[in-house]
Amino acid sequence: MAEPEEAGTCLRTDDAGEGIVRLTMSRPERLNALSAGLVDELHAAFDALAGRADVRAVVLTGAGRGFCAGLDLTDHAPAASPQARLALQERIAGLVLKMRELPQVVVAAVNGPAAGGGLALALGADVRYAAASASFGVSFVRIGLSGADIGVSWLLPRLVGASAAFELMLSGRMAGSDHALRIGLVSAVTADGEAVAEAEAFAREVLANSPMGVRMTKQVMWSQLEVGSLRAGVDLENRTQIMTSFTDDHAEAVRAWLDRRPARFRDR
């Protein structure tokens, strides 16, 4: 087992301006694999961001030549009991649930390999951009485990369809950026070194819209993936749309459109 890492050394948090925060997983010597320290720092960062009204978008990326290589097997000693193993499993999987629950839009800038838990983090983002050298793989199945882990078996089919998801999950093969773009796993492929800039440009485009409108869009979009019927989905949309129509920002957006000027939103 590796030596314990110094607290605060696994994740960099940077203000990218205009309400955007950049989170950079920073264990480049291990391709940003998920050590206990990195898992803890990601949880802490997501918890802190959840309460920050001044932050409206989060860009998640990795330092060096990797996004995240999955669980760092050299850092986690095998737990002695099923209870302890389940607690660790839930701790790691809880990262994806927190990403979904964040009020901010989360954009993954996948700058290199995203495997196993790294793939799960990419899937947990609302939008993904990939560098040319990025690759994506369900590596769990290649180490004697089920490929269904950390939300991947729920997220991946909903993003790329069941057939493409089965192919990746059963084989464990790494899919390159071109393949990821072709199946709809990422929105665009950039030159190496440009994925973060592309992700931040998209975030600024989103931030031109009203804060509550964006929050409700994210919330309803994720909820629709779980809604069981068109009727239930439309009912959810109807109530959300009426609620947002009472905001001051909606009235401001209408005035701005009529005046042919940018809207000045205040999240009211």
Backbone bond lengths (Angstrom), bond angles and torsions (degrees), N, CA, C in turn:
res aa  C-N    CA-C-N  psi(-1)  N-CA   C-N-CA  omega(-1)  CA-C   N-CA-C  phi
1 M - - - 1.463 - - 1.524 109.40 -
2 A 1.342 116.69 138.91 1.456 120.89 -177.79 1.524 110.50 -70.21
3 E 1.350 114.87 159.80 1.456 119.99 175.80 1.528 110.11 -65.38
4 P 1.336 118.20 143.99 1.460 120.50 178.48 1.523 111.22 -57.86
5 E 1.308 116.32 139.65 1.458 120.97 -179.53 1.523 110.36 -84.33
6 E 1.311 114.84 149.58 1.455 119.70 176.90 1.525 109.37 -67.23
7 A 1.323 116.36 135.51 1.454 120.87 -178.14 1.523 110.82 -57.91
8 G 1.328 115.71 138.15 1.460 120.82 177.07 1.508 115.29 83.13
9 T 1.326 118.56 11.94 1.464 120.86 -176.28 1.525 113.34 -105.34
10 C 1.324 117.91 -5.62 1.462 120.66 -171.84 1.518 114.06 -98.98
11 L 1.315 117.44 -14.78 1.463 120.84 -174.99 1.524 109.34 -140.51
12 R 1.324 116.02 126.38 1.464 120.86 175.71 1.527 109.45 -98.23
13 T 1.303 116.30 135.90 1.460 121.88 177.17 1.523 108.23 -118.11
14 D 1.327 116.51 121.17 1.458 121.66 -177.35 1.518 110.21 -128.19
15 D 1.315 115.71 140.31 1.458 122.18 173.65 1.524 107.88 -81.90
16 A 1.328 115.81 113.82 1.459 120.32 -179.78 1.521 112.16 -90.58
17 G 1.337 117.07 2.79 1.455 121.00 178.29 1.510 112.98 86.05
18 E 1.326 116.27 158.46 1.465 123.06 175.08 1.520 112.76 59.78
19 G 1.336 117.68 31.30 1.454 120.20 178.12 1.515 114.91 82.58
20 I 1.331 117.51 17.55 1.468 122.20 -179.16 1.526 109.47 -113.01
21 V 1.318 116.50 132.31 1.461 122.14 174.07 1.518 108.52 -114.40
22 R 1.337 115.99 134.94 1.462 121.60 177.64 1.534 109.39 -104.45
23 L 1.319 116.10 124.26 1.458 122.28 174.66 1.528 108.01 -105.91
24 T 1.329 116.10 122.51 1.463 120.74 -178.79 1.518 109.30 -118.40
25 M 1.326 116.27 112.69 1.466 120.14 174.44 1.522 107.33 -66.01
26 S 1.334 116.61 125.78 1.461 119.87 -166.75 1.526 112.20 -125.67
27 R 1.322 115.38 68.59 1.465 122.78 168.96 1.528 106.93 -131.06
28 P 1.327 118.44 58.90 1.461 120.80 -170.45 1.518 114.06 -59.57
29 E 1.349 116.90 -28.58 1.466 119.63 179.23 1.527 112.22 -66.83
30 R 1.350 116.86 -17.74 1.478 122.71 178.13 1.522 110.84 -117.58
31 L 1.324 117.20 22.83 1.467 122.09 -175.82 1.524 111.03 52.01
32 N 1.351 115.38 34.67 1.466 122.88 177.15 1.523 112.85 58.75
33 A 1.332 115.43 34.13 1.464 120.04 176.74 1.522 110.21 -61.72
34 L 1.316 115.33 152.89 1.461 122.16 -173.17 1.523 111.20 -78.93
35 S 1.315 115.75 94.34 1.462 120.85 170.23 1.520 108.34 -82.72
36 A 1.330 116.32 170.06 1.461 119.85 176.05 1.520 110.49 -59.05
37 G 1.340 116.23 -39.43 1.451 120.06 179.64 1.511 112.97 -64.04
38 L 1.334 117.36 -43.03 1.461 120.51 179.88 1.526 110.65 -66.35
39 V 1.328 116.81 -41.40 1.469 119.88 177.23 1.521 110.26 -58.94
40 D 1.326 116.55 -45.85 1.472 120.38 -179.84 1.531 111.31 -62.60
41 E 1.330 116.64 -42.02 1.461 119.37 -177.79 1.528 111.76 -70.28
42 L 1.318 117.32 -34.49 1.464 119.54 174.82 1.527 110.65 -64.78
43 H 1.327 116.71 -44.23 1.467 119.23 176.82 1.522 110.61 -58.24
44 A 1.318 117.05 -46.75 1.464 121.14 -178.76 1.525 111.11 -62.13
45 A 1.322 116.57 -41.00 1.466 120.30 -179.76 1.522 111.08 -65.66
46 F 1.335 117.10 -44.73 1.462 119.90 179.33 1.524 110.91 -64.27
47 D 1.333 117.09 -40.19 1.462 120.51 178.46 1.526 110.74 -61.45
48 A 1.330 116.40 -43.22 1.463 120.13 -179.45 1.531 111.48 -67.50
49 L 1.327 117.09 -41.22 1.459 120.40 -178.41 1.516 112.00 -67.03
50 A 1.313 117.62 -31.41 1.467 120.95 -177.41 1.522 112.00 -58.39
51 G 1.330 117.20 -28.18 1.453 120.69 -178.66 1.512 115.07 -100.43
52 R 1.320 117.64 9.69 1.469 120.72 -176.04 1.529 111.25 -103.11
53 A 1.318 115.88 104.74 1.454 120.49 179.07 1.521 111.97 -72.15
54 D 1.348 117.50 -19.86 1.460 120.49 -178.93 1.520 112.73 -79.34
55 V 1.335 117.31 -11.01 1.463 121.76 178.77 1.516 108.49 -107.04
56 R 1.323 116.21 124.82 1.460 119.60 -177.21 1.523 113.52 -115.71
57 A 1.334 117.68 -10.70 1.459 120.41 178.71 1.517 109.24 -148.22
58 V 1.325 115.58 146.58 1.457 123.19 179.91 1.522 108.11 -126.92
59 V 1.313 116.43 129.24 1.461 121.81 174.78 1.522 107.53 -108.63
60 L 1.319 116.78 121.91 1.463 122.54 -179.07 1.516 109.21 -107.30
61 T 1.334 117.12 127.66 1.457 121.30 -179.82 1.518 109.44 -147.83
62 G 1.333 116.12 -176.22 1.456 121.31 -179.87 1.514 111.36 -125.55
63 A 1.320 116.00 152.82 1.459 121.15 176.97 1.523 110.19 -82.18
64 G 1.324 115.98 151.63 1.456 119.64 176.60 1.511 112.75 74.22
65 R 1.320 115.72 -142.33 1.462 119.83 -172.77 1.518 113.83 -99.63
66 G 1.345 117.71 9.13 1.455 119.89 179.75 1.513 111.85 -130.60
67 F 1.318 115.86 153.05 1.469 121.22 171.36 1.524 108.23 -83.74
68 C 1.323 117.13 -66.25 1.463 121.92 175.02 1.515 107.93 -165.61
69 A 1.339 116.33 123.41 1.469 122.09 -175.18 1.514 113.28 -86.56
70 G 1.323 117.64 10.75 1.460 119.74 178.96 1.514 111.65 95.13
71 L 1.318 115.91 -162.65 1.458 121.20 -177.61 1.523 110.36 -65.56
72 D 1.325 116.67 133.35 1.461 121.43 176.18 1.533 108.08 -82.48
73 L 1.325 115.94 101.07 1.469 120.58 -175.57 1.517 112.00 -68.73
74 T 1.331 118.23 -17.90 1.462 120.11 178.36 1.521 111.94 -81.99
75 D 1.325 116.80 -11.02 1.461 120.74 -175.14 1.519 112.99 -101.99
76 H 1.327 117.03 -19.49 1.458 120.75 -174.95 1.526 109.69 -111.00
77 A 1.314 117.72 111.42 1.461 121.32 174.83 1.524 108.93 -72.47
78 P 1.349 118.09 142.16 1.465 119.80 178.52 1.523 111.06 -57.12
79 A 1.326 116.30 128.88 1.459 120.30 179.39 1.522 109.92 -69.65
80 A 1.322 115.13 150.81 1.473 120.40 -172.16 1.513 113.46 -83.47
81 S 1.320 118.73 -14.04 1.464 120.49 -175.55 1.520 110.36 -140.83
82 P 1.350 116.93 158.27 1.468 118.99 175.44 1.521 111.90 -58.39
83 Q 1.331 116.39 -35.51 1.463 119.56 -178.82 1.534 111.09 -63.65
84 A 1.333 116.05 -43.28 1.460 120.03 -179.11 1.531 110.97 -68.74
85 R 1.327 116.59 -38.72 1.466 119.39 178.52 1.522 110.96 -65.71
86 L 1.344 116.28 -39.53 1.460 119.71 178.78 1.524 110.67 -65.55
87 A 1.320 117.13 -39.02 1.461 120.12 178.74 1.526 111.08 -61.52
88 L 1.347 117.27 -42.25 1.459 120.86 177.25 1.523 110.85 -65.20
89 Q 1.336 115.69 -43.86 1.461 120.14 178.62 1.522 110.99 -58.07
90 E 1.316 117.03 -46.11 1.454 121.06 -178.76 1.525 111.51 -66.68
91 R 1.337 115.81 -34.40 1.463 120.05 178.78 1.530 110.70 -63.00
92 I 1.320 116.76 -44.62 1.468 120.38 -178.88 1.527 110.28 -71.11
93 A 1.331 117.12 -47.50 1.468 120.34 -179.18 1.519 111.97 -63.16
94 G 1.327 116.64 -27.22 1.454 120.25 179.93 1.517 113.50 -62.98
95 L 1.337 118.13 -20.22 1.458 120.73 177.28 1.530 110.91 -61.72
96 V 1.323 116.51 -43.49 1.458 120.52 -178.63 1.529 110.45 -66.06
97 L 1.333 116.28 -39.70 1.461 119.33 177.91 1.529 110.86 -63.50
98 K 1.321 117.14 -39.63 1.466 119.65 178.65 1.526 111.71 -66.27
99 M 1.323 117.48 -36.52 1.459 120.12 177.78 1.523 110.68 -61.62
100 R 1.320 115.69 -40.21 1.457 119.57 178.63 1.524 110.97 -65.11
101 E 1.324 117.06 -38.92 1.457 121.35 -174.65 1.523 113.60 -80.49
102 L 1.327 118.50 -14.77 1.455 119.83 179.77 1.526 110.75 -58.39
103 P 1.336 117.77 137.59 1.465 118.70 176.40 1.521 112.54 -70.89
104 Q 1.330 116.34 -20.16 1.463 119.96 179.34 1.528 111.55 -80.20
105 V 1.320 115.91 153.25 1.457 121.28 169.37 1.528 107.83 -72.35
106 V 1.333 116.73 132.85 1.460 121.95 -179.82 1.526 108.39 -111.35
107 V 1.322 115.93 123.85 1.467 121.87 -179.60 1.520 107.98 -118.33
108 A 1.312 117.10 124.63 1.462 121.28 177.17 1.525 109.39 -91.97
109 A 1.334 116.09 126.93 1.464 122.28 172.64 1.516 106.17 -104.91
110 V 1.317 116.24 95.67 1.465 122.08 -172.27 1.521 107.94 -86.32
111 N 1.320 115.15 103.55 1.464 121.45 -171.53 1.521 113.80 -95.87
112 G 1.334 118.47 -0.34 1.458 122.43 -178.48 1.516 109.06 -173.83
113 P 1.330 118.22 -154.65 1.465 119.91 -178.59 1.527 112.88 -58.51
114 A 1.337 115.23 134.88 1.467 123.54 172.51 1.523 105.71 -126.92
115 A 1.318 116.02 99.84 1.460 120.75 -173.14 1.522 110.10 -123.80
116 G 1.331 116.17 147.02 1.457 120.19 176.06 1.510 111.86 56.58
117 G 1.341 115.75 -119.85 1.453 119.84 177.90 1.514 113.20 -61.85
118 G 1.326 117.33 -27.53 1.463 120.57 175.42 1.516 111.56 -67.37
119 L 1.334 116.51 -39.71 1.457 120.10 174.25 1.521 109.78 -62.21
120 A 1.341 117.33 -42.15 1.463 120.87 179.59 1.525 111.19 -58.89
121 L 1.332 117.48 -41.95 1.459 120.24 178.08 1.532 111.03 -64.02
122 A 1.321 116.92 -40.38 1.463 119.61 177.78 1.524 110.78 -63.69
123 L 1.332 116.98 -41.42 1.459 120.87 179.74 1.519 111.66 -68.54
124 G 1.329 116.66 -30.18 1.458 120.62 -179.83 1.515 113.24 -72.48
125 A 1.330 117.69 -15.81 1.464 120.96 175.37 1.528 109.26 -71.66
126 D 1.316 115.77 159.36 1.462 120.19 178.42 1.525 111.64 -77.26
127 V 1.323 116.95 -31.79 1.470 123.00 -178.86 1.517 107.64 -143.17
128 R 1.333 116.95 148.35 1.457 121.71 -179.12 1.536 110.40 -128.99
129 Y 1.344 115.60 134.34 1.460 122.41 169.07 1.526 107.65 -120.47
130 A 1.322 116.24 143.03 1.458 120.19 -175.08 1.520 111.30 -123.69
131 A 1.324 115.60 140.92 1.459 120.61 168.22 1.529 108.59 -76.46
132 A 1.310 115.96 161.14 1.462 120.13 -178.05 1.525 112.01 -57.50
133 S 1.335 117.74 -33.76 1.462 121.07 -177.66 1.521 113.10 -87.72
134 A 1.319 117.82 3.63 1.471 120.55 179.12 1.529 110.31 -67.46
135 S 1.314 115.03 151.62 1.459 120.82 173.81 1.524 108.63 -147.96
136 F 1.321 115.50 157.40 1.455 121.35 -171.68 1.524 109.06 -134.91
137 G 1.341 116.47 132.28 1.459 118.53 -178.24 1.515 113.08 -152.52
138 V 1.334 115.11 143.04 1.464 122.04 175.32 1.524 106.85 -91.96
139 S 1.305 116.22 82.42 1.466 120.19 -168.84 1.527 114.01 -78.81
140 F 1.338 118.37 -12.51 1.461 119.50 -177.35 1.526 112.19 -55.03
141 V 1.340 115.75 -41.98 1.457 119.95 -174.48 1.523 111.61 -65.90
142 R 1.324 117.96 -19.56 1.465 121.57 -178.74 1.522 113.27 -86.74
143 I 1.319 116.79 -3.04 1.469 119.09 176.74 1.530 110.80 -119.47
144 G 1.337 115.43 30.54 1.449 120.44 173.89 1.514 115.38 80.32
145 L 1.334 116.91 13.96 1.459 121.17 179.75 1.524 109.64 -113.04
146 S 1.328 115.49 172.21 1.456 119.92 172.71 1.515 109.74 -70.09
147 G 1.328 116.42 144.48 1.455 120.13 173.75 1.514 112.72 -71.95
148 A 1.323 116.53 -10.74 1.464 121.94 -178.61 1.524 108.76 -90.69
149 D 1.348 116.41 100.45 1.461 120.16 -172.79 1.527 110.11 -156.06
150 I 1.303 117.04 148.86 1.466 125.01 173.34 1.527 111.34 52.45
151 G 1.312 117.47 35.81 1.450 121.67 176.80 1.509 115.53 83.25
152 V 1.333 118.11 -2.03 1.468 120.40 -174.57 1.526 111.49 -63.68
153 S 1.341 117.49 -40.69 1.469 119.13 -176.58 1.525 112.42 -70.86
154 W 1.315 117.69 -15.59 1.472 121.68 174.29 1.520 110.67 -91.55
155 L 1.322 116.65 -44.17 1.461 121.28 -174.44 1.530 113.03 -74.90
156 L 1.329 116.49 -47.79 1.464 119.52 -170.71 1.528 112.94 -60.77
157 P 1.356 120.81 -46.95 1.465 119.07 178.86 1.520 113.19 -61.97
158 R 1.322 117.21 -31.56 1.457 120.30 179.93 1.522 112.01 -74.52
159 L 1.307 117.20 -22.67 1.462 120.83 179.48 1.524 112.44 -90.36
160 V 1.335 117.41 -37.57 1.472 119.82 -173.17 1.520 113.54 -121.95
161 G 1.337 117.86 -3.09 1.456 120.95 -176.21 1.514 111.77 93.28
162 A 1.316 115.13 156.04 1.461 120.18 -173.76 1.526 112.71 -64.81
163 S 1.314 118.21 -42.58 1.461 120.43 -174.81 1.526 111.94 -62.65
164 A 1.334 116.43 -49.45 1.464 119.82 179.20 1.520 111.13 -64.69
165 A 1.336 116.61 -35.34 1.465 119.77 179.04 1.517 111.34 -67.38
166 F 1.325 118.05 -43.19 1.457 121.17 177.37 1.524 111.11 -58.55
167 E 1.329 116.36 -42.44 1.465 120.39 -178.85 1.526 110.76 -58.94
168 L 1.324 116.35 -47.21 1.463 119.82 -178.53 1.523 111.61 -71.21
169 M 1.327 117.22 -40.15 1.464 120.07 -173.60 1.519 112.81 -74.87
170 L 1.308 117.58 -35.03 1.461 120.02 -179.46 1.528 112.50 -78.29
171 S 1.319 117.05 -32.40 1.462 120.32 -177.04 1.525 112.71 -88.10
172 G 1.322 116.34 -32.68 1.459 119.36 -173.01 1.513 113.36 73.18
173 R 1.324 117.34 8.83 1.458 119.97 -178.07 1.533 110.85 -69.26
174 M 1.334 115.81 154.65 1.458 121.52 176.15 1.527 108.84 -88.34
175 A 1.304 116.35 128.02 1.460 121.91 178.32 1.521 108.52 -98.60
176 G 1.317 116.62 128.09 1.456 120.61 178.85 1.516 112.04 -73.43
177 S 1.315 116.20 173.72 1.462 120.74 -176.00 1.525 112.37 -62.53
178 D 1.324 117.74 -36.89 1.463 119.94 179.60 1.522 111.14 -64.43
179 H 1.333 115.93 -42.10 1.465 120.01 177.54 1.519 109.99 -64.92
180 A 1.330 116.93 -42.39 1.465 120.81 179.43 1.523 111.14 -60.13
181 L 1.316 117.23 -39.56 1.464 120.92 177.95 1.519 110.65 -67.84
182 R 1.316 116.55 -40.73 1.462 120.85 -177.15 1.529 112.10 -63.76
183 I 1.326 117.87 -35.99 1.465 120.28 -178.30 1.527 112.41 -92.77
184 G 1.322 117.06 1.11 1.452 120.52 176.05 1.511 114.82 85.34
185 L 1.319 117.48 15.80 1.458 120.68 178.98 1.524 111.32 -72.77
186 V 1.323 117.68 -32.19 1.466 122.23 177.78 1.526 108.89 -124.43
187 S 1.334 115.45 156.98 1.464 120.63 -178.31 1.514 112.33 -82.72
188 A 1.338 116.96 -30.72 1.462 120.81 -179.29 1.512 108.89 -161.72
189 V 1.319 115.71 158.99 1.461 123.08 174.92 1.523 107.52 -116.55
190 T 1.329 115.21 130.98 1.463 120.63 -179.56 1.524 109.75 -112.96
191 A 1.307 115.75 171.00 1.466 120.25 169.78 1.527 108.57 -64.80
192 D 1.319 116.27 153.00 1.458 119.58 177.04 1.529 109.57 -56.67
193 G 1.323 114.69 138.10 1.454 119.99 -179.23 1.516 114.67 89.70
194 E 1.346 117.43 -4.91 1.461 119.84 -175.87 1.525 113.93 -115.25
195 A 1.334 117.68 -0.47 1.471 119.73 -175.90 1.525 111.84 -64.94
196 V 1.325 117.06 -40.21 1.466 119.69 -179.80 1.519 110.51 -63.66
197 A 1.323 117.55 -44.70 1.465 120.92 178.98 1.523 111.01 -61.09
198 E 1.327 116.47 -39.48 1.465 120.14 178.35 1.521 110.65 -65.74
199 A 1.339 116.38 -42.38 1.462 120.67 178.87 1.520 111.04 -63.52
200 E 1.324 117.11 -41.52 1.462 120.25 -179.73 1.528 111.20 -70.10
201 A 1.326 117.75 -33.93 1.462 120.28 175.96 1.524 110.30 -63.98
202 F 1.326 116.44 -41.12 1.460 119.62 176.59 1.524 110.40 -63.91
203 A 1.334 116.88 -42.69 1.463 120.17 179.52 1.521 110.84 -58.65
204 R 1.333 117.78 -40.82 1.459 120.22 179.01 1.530 111.39 -66.07
205 E 1.310 116.64 -33.52 1.465 120.03 176.03 1.529 110.24 -64.43
206 V 1.323 116.63 -42.48 1.461 120.96 178.12 1.523 110.43 -63.56
207 L 1.339 116.31 -41.17 1.452 120.94 -175.73 1.530 113.34 -69.78
208 A 1.317 117.68 -8.39 1.462 120.08 172.95 1.518 111.32 -72.97
209 N 1.329 117.71 -12.51 1.459 122.80 178.45 1.522 109.92 -93.93
210 S 1.321 116.67 166.59 1.460 119.96 -174.96 1.526 110.94 -67.59
211 P 1.340 116.97 143.80 1.470 119.94 -178.21 1.527 113.42 -56.22
212 M 1.327 117.36 -48.60 1.458 118.66 -177.99 1.522 111.72 -69.47
213 G 1.331 116.13 -35.68 1.464 118.49 177.28 1.514 111.96 -60.59
214 V 1.338 116.58 -40.38 1.463 120.44 178.88 1.531 110.28 -69.47
215 R 1.338 116.42 -44.55 1.471 118.89 -179.87 1.520 111.25 -59.74
216 M 1.328 116.46 -44.76 1.462 119.75 -178.88 1.521 111.90 -68.59
217 T 1.335 116.58 -33.95 1.462 118.83 177.08 1.523 110.52 -63.90
218 K 1.339 116.73 -46.32 1.462 119.58 178.09 1.520 110.71 -60.76
219 Q 1.325 116.77 -47.54 1.461 120.25 -177.05 1.524 111.68 -61.69
220 V 1.331 116.78 -46.36 1.462 119.92 -178.24 1.522 111.26 -69.23
221 M 1.328 117.78 -39.53 1.468 119.90 178.90 1.523 111.31 -58.93
222 W 1.347 117.43 -46.49 1.458 119.42 178.72 1.530 110.83 -66.08
223 S 1.319 117.45 -40.54 1.465 119.68 179.64 1.526 111.08 -63.93
224 Q 1.337 117.27 -35.29 1.465 119.69 -179.68 1.521 112.16 -63.68
225 L 1.323 117.69 -25.36 1.463 119.36 176.95 1.519 111.92 -68.20
226 E 1.333 116.67 -16.02 1.459 120.87 -179.79 1.523 112.91 -109.99
227 V 1.321 117.68 -14.07 1.461 121.16 -179.09 1.524 109.53 -67.84
228 G 1.341 115.40 140.31 1.462 119.09 -171.85 1.508 116.63 -92.46
229 S 1.328 118.93 -4.80 1.467 118.92 -178.56 1.515 110.21 -153.54
230 L 1.325 115.89 159.94 1.457 121.28 175.83 1.520 110.25 -61.86
231 R 1.328 117.61 -41.61 1.454 121.12 -179.30 1.526 111.03 -59.24
232 A 1.332 117.14 -47.10 1.465 119.92 179.61 1.525 110.96 -63.67
233 G 1.335 115.89 -37.74 1.456 119.65 178.98 1.519 112.20 -66.12
234 V 1.320 117.20 -42.63 1.461 121.03 178.96 1.524 110.65 -66.65
235 D 1.328 117.51 -40.02 1.466 120.48 177.15 1.531 110.85 -59.00
236 L 1.330 116.29 -41.99 1.462 120.25 178.67 1.527 110.64 -63.82
237 E 1.322 116.29 -44.73 1.465 120.33 178.12 1.526 111.66 -60.47
238 N 1.332 115.99 -44.82 1.465 119.87 -176.89 1.523 111.57 -57.63
239 R 1.318 116.47 -47.63 1.464 120.46 -177.56 1.528 111.68 -66.99
240 T 1.330 115.65 -40.06 1.465 119.17 179.31 1.526 110.86 -66.23
241 Q 1.320 116.77 -40.93 1.468 120.07 -177.77 1.532 111.11 -66.00
242 I 1.330 116.59 -41.76 1.460 119.10 178.78 1.524 110.39 -65.17
243 M 1.331 117.12 -40.84 1.463 120.33 179.14 1.523 110.98 -59.72
244 T 1.333 117.21 -47.22 1.472 119.73 -178.29 1.521 111.76 -69.57
245 S 1.320 118.10 -23.08 1.466 119.86 -179.95 1.523 112.63 -69.16
246 F 1.328 117.19 -15.79 1.460 121.31 178.42 1.533 112.59 -90.20
247 T 1.314 119.21 -1.21 1.465 120.61 -177.66 1.527 110.99 -78.85
248 D 1.333 114.98 152.09 1.464 119.95 173.99 1.523 111.20 -63.11
249 D 1.345 115.98 -32.81 1.462 119.22 -178.58 1.528 111.80 -65.33
250 H 1.321 117.05 -32.94 1.464 118.88 176.21 1.529 110.19 -64.26
251 A 1.330 116.23 -45.49 1.469 119.56 178.32 1.525 110.95 -62.14
252 E 1.343 116.87 -39.55 1.461 121.11 177.94 1.524 111.07 -64.21
253 A 1.319 117.30 -39.65 1.464 120.21 179.53 1.527 110.91 -63.25
254 V 1.333 116.77 -39.83 1.464 120.32 178.18 1.518 110.33 -65.52
255 R 1.346 117.02 -44.86 1.475 120.04 178.63 1.525 110.96 -60.97
256 A 1.335 115.61 -43.69 1.459 119.61 -178.82 1.525 111.26 -62.63
257 W 1.319 116.30 -39.64 1.470 120.01 178.59 1.525 110.30 -64.05
258 L 1.323 116.29 -43.06 1.468 119.92 179.88 1.527 110.99 -66.83
259 D 1.334 116.11 -35.55 1.472 120.49 -179.46 1.525 112.83 -85.44
260 R 1.304 116.78 -4.59 1.462 122.96 -178.77 1.536 111.44 55.92
261 R 1.356 115.33 53.37 1.458 122.39 179.57 1.518 107.72 -140.19
262 P 1.337 117.23 162.18 1.459 119.56 175.28 1.526 110.34 -66.63
263 A 1.323 116.02 142.56 1.467 120.64 178.68 1.525 109.81 -74.47
264 R 1.321 115.53 148.65 1.468 121.86 176.41 1.528 107.93 -113.52
265 F 1.317 115.26 93.20 1.455 120.29 -174.82 1.531 111.13 -84.29
266 R 1.339 115.27 144.63 1.468 121.13 179.52 1.528 112.01 -125.89
267 D 1.320 117.57 8.15 1.467 122.76 -179.35 1.525 110.73 57.43
268 R 1.302 115.64 48.13 1.472 122.48 176.75 1.508 111.02 -128.44
